[in-house]
Amino acid sequence: MQCNGQLIDWQFLIQLYENNTGRDTETPGLSILHKLKYEHLHLTSFSKMRVDLAVQTLSESVSKALALKFGDKARETTNFIEKMDHFFDCFNVSSFTAGKEKRKPFLAPYHSCNDFRFKFLEEVISYLDQWKESVQGRTGFSVEQKQRMVLSAATDNGIRIIVKSFLELVPLLLRIEGVTAFLSEKLSQDPLEKFFGIQRQQGRANENPTVAQVLKNSQSLRVINSIWIKDLTGNCRGCKRKSYDLESVNLSDLNKPLPKRRRNHSL
């Protein structure tokens, strides 16, 4: 991809990783990118779907390392990764303290309709428009070549839909009487995707279940969830919580003392 005449190139990340882990580094044994591994850069058809790899690769620490290593040569790659990191943070506000604990203002809760992140999201749309205009203005390239210089149409439209919907919904919620804060992670559709994923697993090879089959599978899930302690991380590997989901635990059982062992007095 290209933006403003400069490459947004994956090779910059590969070179950065090899320099960071290789013997030619200026500080052997020390790493500035401890989370960046081989699997982040050499993707398979399965690993391309892992959100955690994308978030760790398109992160603020990687953008700063690129700026330190390549400088102006990788300016657009650095700028793109930094914007994506802030973009992810805007939609992943999960607690009231994460912003201070991680020293990332973009992870702070939304309190005001004049939050600075709303302006940033508008700048993301302007950035995409400017990117497309700079590519369309270039001469000597075919239509297919120009399409490869920008984000895919599906990705571009998805970002625009998410941003515009978010900019309409969140200020509307914050204007409601009694609403003093909002956590953007609550808008995540991951639980819905997980539910339909389980429905597909229950149906096996049946790709067109009837209403009766869906209701039967849903009833089975309710019975299982009532006696099952959920995994803390699940299959997404991202949301690591320090406590169990209390909805899956019978609190009355937690207050009962453990059964005492009977002493055997016979010798």
Protein Blocks (a to p, Z undefined) as FASTA:
>chain_A
ZZehiacdfklmmmmmmmmmmmkbmbghiafblmbcfklmmccfklmmpmklmmmmmcfk
lmmmmmmmnmmmlmmmmmmmmmmmmmmmmmmcfbfklmmmnopaklpccfbfkbfklmmm
mmmmmmmmmmmmmmmmpghiafklmmmmpccfklmmmmmmmmmmmmmmmmmmmmpghiab
dcfklmpcklmmmmmmmmmmmnmmalbdcfklmmmmmmmmmmmmmmcccdfklmnomacc
fbdcfklpcfklmmpccddddddfbZZ
